[in-house]
């Protein structure tokens, strides 16, 4: 007969609070975005458990978590919430991370939680990412009306995205002090995992940025890409400006019509153009801030022109935290919302 770990109804809530505050934030010092992603997992997962177990959220405990219910939750994400496999796997990672933390504090949970920890990630299909040709990116860069402030702002936005291959989350955090026009002629980024990288600028970008900085406040902490109110442009704002530019560019460049071009597509474009120009993969990985070279290698696999060149070179066929924290279970969602 299977035995369950002894757990009070408040153990789950207390463990979650220690997990977020003591472990994720204070010990691992994860970024705000990562903590938010983990928080959102439990904002979905806990109410789902309560519905499945026909219990009030206030009475949930570790005994309510098992492999069957986690698998049902993951299937719910894909079938009902229409989440992609990547999102499904990220939710599973958050759940397993929390359970591993809980087991270190309460080893008697191991037997019951081991089947959950053994749930595998689902394999993802490799996608054919979209990127722009050099002609297409040039048309896009010519769209902003540079006789007005907003047009000059959009032009700088697109030019920096293309020059650096920056993630949109990195772009919106840029400040004037992150731009070095004199010594290194580079932009300093603080990317995923708090990794810092320095990306060199083309002479064209340096020239344009000199003119743009003259229009911004002289404070080193002034945002580099502001919105109409002078605050940092948001990720949504970047997407909106790009959508508008792509729509206008499609009139002059029909190949852009009906294509889903995102800020990340510009990042892919940078990588592909660097690769096609003969830049080594390891340099591209450093340029983009990739933690693994395998991530960068996907661009070589995707470049059909390089594949054609390789095929042409082949010979013809036939030729040669330990403190106790008391918190009511019904407060779990309120706590997660406050993070």
C-alpha positions in Angstrom: 0.0 0.0 0.0 1.4 3.4 -1.0 2.2 5.7 1.9 2.0 9.5 1.6 4.3 12.0 3.2 2.8 13.6 6.2 2.0 17.2 5.3 -0.2 19.9 6.8 -2.4 22.1 4.6 0.0 25.0 5.2 3.1 23.2 4.2 2.6 23.9 0.4 2.1 27.6 1.0 5.1 27.9 3.3 7.3 26.0 1.0 6.3 28.2 -2.0 7.1 31.3 -0.1 10.5 30.1 0.9 11.1 28.9 -2.6 10.5 32.3 -4.2 11.9 34.6 -1.5 14.8 32.6 -0.1 15.8 30.4 -3.0 14.9 32.1 -6.3 15.3 35.7 -5.3 17.9 35.7 -2.5 20.0 32.6 -3.3 19.9 32.1 -7.0 19.3 35.8 -7.7 17.3 35.1 -10.8 16.1 38.0 -13.0 12.7 39.6 -12.5 11.5 38.1 -15.8 12.5 34.5 -14.7 10.8 34.9 -11.3 7.7 36.2 -13.0 7.6 33.2 -15.4 7.9 30.8 -12.5 5.2 32.7 -10.6 2.8 32.5 -13.5 3.2 28.7 -13.6 1.9 28.4 -10.1 -0.9 30.9 -10.7 -2.1 28.4 -13.3 -1.1 25.2 -11.6 -2.6 25.6 -8.1 -6.1 26.5 -9.2 -6.0 23.6 -11.6 -5.1 21.2 -8.8 -7.9 22.6 -6.7 -10.5 22.0 -9.5 -9.2 18.5 -10.2 -9.1 17.4 -6.6 -12.5 19.2 -5.9 -10.9 21.0 -3.0 -10.7 24.6 -1.9 -7.4 26.3 -2.6 -7.0 26.8 1.1 -6.8 23.1 1.8 -4.2 22.1 -0.8 -1.1 20.3 0.4 1.7 18.3 -1.1 -0.4 15.1 -1.1 -2.5 16.7 -3.8 0.4 16.8 -6.2 1.2 13.6 -8.2 2.5 12.6 -11.6 -1.0 12.0 -13.0 -2.3 15.5 -12.2 0.8 17.2 -13.4 0.5 15.3 -16.8 -3.1 16.4 -17.0 -2.1 20.0 -16.3 0.5 19.9 -19.0 -2.1 18.5 -21.5 -4.5 21.2 -20.4 -1.9 23.8 -21.3 -1.6 22.5 -24.8 -5.2 21.5 -25.5 -7.2 24.2 -23.8 -4.8 27.2 -23.4 -3.2 26.4 -26.8 0.3 26.8 -25.4 3.3 25.7 -27.5 5.5 22.8 -26.5 8.2 25.3 -25.4 5.8 26.9 -22.9 4.6 23.4 -21.7 8.2 22.4 -21.1 8.9 25.7 -19.3 6.0 25.1 -16.9 7.2 21.6 -16.2 10.7 23.0 -15.4 9.2 25.4 -12.9 7.2 22.7 -11.2 10.1 20.3 -11.0 12.4 23.1 -9.7 10.0 23.8 -6.8 9.6 20.1 -5.9 13.4 19.6 -5.8 13.6 22.5 -3.4 10.8 21.1 -1.3 12.4 17.7 -1.1 15.7 19.2 0.3 13.6 20.6 3.1 11.3 17.6 3.6 13.2 14.5 2.4 10.1 12.3 3.2 8.4 13.8 0.1 10.9 12.2 -2.2 9.1 8.9 -2.7 5.8 10.6 -3.8 7.5 13.4 -5.8 9.9 11.1 -7.7 7.4 10.2 -10.4 6.7 13.9 -11.0 10.4 14.6 -11.4 10.7 11.8 -13.9 8.1 13.3 -16.3 10.1 14.0 -19.5 10.1 17.2 -21.5 8.3 16.9 -24.8 10.4 17.1 -27.9 9.9 20.2 -30.0 9.8 20.3 -33.8 12.5 22.4 -35.3 10.9 25.5 -36.8 12.0 27.3 -40.0 12.5 30.8 -38.6 11.9 33.8 -40.7 14.5 36.3 -41.6 14.9 39.2 -44.0 17.2 39.4 -47.0 19.6 42.3 -47.3 17.3 44.0 -49.8 14.3 43.6 -47.5 16.0 45.0 -44.4 17.3 48.0 -46.4 13.7 48.7 -47.5 12.5 48.4 -43.9 15.2 50.8 -42.7 14.2 53.4 -45.3 10.5 53.4 -44.1 10.8 55.8 -41.1 10.2 59.5 -41.9 13.5 61.0 -40.5 12.2 64.5 -40.9 10.3 64.1 -37.6 11.4 62.9 -34.2 9.3 59.7 -34.2 10.7 58.7 -37.5 14.3 59.3 -36.3 13.5 57.3 -33.2 12.1 54.4 -35.2 15.1 54.4 -37.6 17.6 54.2 -34.7 15.4 51.5 -33.1 15.5 49.3 -36.2 19.2 50.1 -37.0 20.3 49.0 -33.5 18.2 45.8 -33.7 19.8 45.0 -37.0 23.4 46.0 -36.1 23.4 44.2 -32.7 20.9 41.4 -33.0 19.6 42.4 -29.6 16.7 40.8 -27.9 13.8 43.2 -27.5 14.1 42.8 -23.7 17.7 44.1 -24.0 16.9 46.9 -26.3 14.2 48.5 -24.1 16.6 48.7 -21.2 19.3 50.6 -23.0 20.5 53.9 -21.5 22.7 56.6 -22.9 25.6 55.4 -20.8 25.5 52.0 -22.5 26.6 53.5 -25.7 30.4 54.1 -26.2 30.9 56.2 -29.3 34.5 57.2 -28.6 36.7 54.4 -27.3 35.1 51.1 -28.2 32.4 52.3 -30.6 30.1 49.6 -29.1 26.9 49.1 -27.2 26.9 47.3 -23.8 24.0 44.9 -23.2 22.9 43.1 -20.1 21.1 40.0 -21.4 19.6 36.8 -20.2 21.1 35.3 -17.0 22.6 38.8 -16.3 25.3 38.1 -18.9 27.0 41.3 -20.1 28.2 41.5 -23.7 29.7 44.3 -25.8 28.6 44.5 -29.4 30.6 46.6 -31.9 28.8 49.1 -34.1 29.1 49.7 -37.8 30.4 53.2 -38.8 26.9 53.9 -40.1 25.4 53.2 -36.7 28.0 55.3 -34.9 27.2 58.3 -37.2 23.5 58.0 -36.7 23.8 57.5 -32.9 25.9 60.7 -32.6 23.1 62.7 -34.1 20.4 60.9 -32.1 22.2 61.4 -28.8 22.1 65.2 -29.4 18.3 65.0 -29.2 18.2 63.1 -25.9 18.7 64.4 -22.3 22.3 64.6 -21.4 21.9 62.4 -18.3 23.8 59.1 -18.5 20.8 57.3 -17.3 18.4 58.7 -19.9 16.7 56.0 -21.9 18.2 55.5 -25.4 14.9 54.6 -27.1 12.1 56.6 -25.4 8.4 56.7 -26.1 6.4 59.9 -26.6 6.5 60.5 -22.8 10.2 60.2 -22.5 10.0 56.8 -20.7 11.6 53.7 -22.1 9.7 52.2 -25.0 7.9 49.0 -24.1 8.2 45.6 -25.8 4.7 46.1 -27.1 5.7 49.5 -28.4 8.7 48.0 -30.3 6.4 45.4 -31.9 3.8 48.0 -32.8 6.4 50.3 -34.5 7.9 47.3 -36.4 4.4 46.1 -37.6 3.7 49.6 -38.9 7.0 49.7 -40.7 6.7 46.3 -42.2 3.2 47.2 -43.5 4.5 50.3 -45.2 7.6 48.5 -46.6 5.5 45.7 -48.1 4.2 48.3 -50.7 7.7 48.7 -52.0 8.8 45.2 -51.3 6.0 42.6 -52.0 8.0 39.8 -50.5 7.2 41.3 -47.0 3.5 41.0 -47.5 1.6 38.6 -45.2 4.7 37.7 -43.3 5.0 37.6 -39.5 8.0 39.8 -38.9 8.8 40.2 -35.2 11.7 41.9 -33.4 13.2 38.5 -33.0 13.1 38.1 -36.8 15.5 41.0 -37.0 17.8 39.1 -34.6 17.6 36.1 -36.9 18.4 38.4 -39.8 21.5 39.7 -38.1 22.8 36.2 -37.4 22.1 35.0 -41.0 23.8 38.0 -42.6 26.9 37.6 -40.3 27.0 33.9 -41.3 26.6 34.7 -45.0 29.4 37.2 -44.7 31.8 34.6 -43.5 31.8 35.4 -39.8 32.7 32.4 -37.6 29.9 30.7 -35.6 31.7 31.3 -32.3 31.9 35.0 -33.0 28.2 35.1 -33.9 27.4 33.3 -30.6 29.3 35.9 -28.7 27.6 38.7 -30.8 24.1 37.4 -30.0 24.8 36.3 -26.4 24.1 32.6 -26.9 25.1 30.4 -24.0 25.5 27.4 -26.2 27.1 27.1 -29.7 24.4 24.6 -30.6 21.9 27.5 -30.6 23.9 29.4 -33.1 24.4 26.3 -35.3 20.7 26.4 -36.3 21.4 29.4 -38.6 23.9 27.3 -40.6 21.3 24.5 -40.9 18.7 27.0 -42.1 20.7 28.8 -44.8 19.5 27.3 -48.0 22.1 29.3 -50.1 25.0 27.8 -48.1 23.5 24.4 -48.7 23.3 25.0 -52.4 26.9 26.2 -52.4 28.0 23.0 -50.6 26.0 20.9 -53.0 27.7 22.6 -56.0 31.1 21.6 -54.6 30.3 17.9 -54.5 31.5 15.8 -57.4 28.8 14.7 -59.9 27.2 11.3 -59.3 29.5 8.6 -60.7 32.6 10.9 -60.4 35.5 10.5 -57.7 16.3 28.2 3.5 15.4 26.6 6.8 13.2 29.0 8.8 9.5 28.2 9.3 7.1 30.7 7.6 3.4 30.4 8.4 1.1 31.5 5.7 -2.5 30.4 5.0 -3.0 28.4 1.8 -5.7 30.7 0.5 -3.2 33.4 0.4 -1.0 31.6 -2.1 -2.4 33.3 -5.2 -2.2 36.7 -3.5 1.4 36.1 -2.6 2.3 35.0 -6.1 0.5 38.0 -7.5 2.6 40.3 -5.3 5.9 39.1 -6.7 
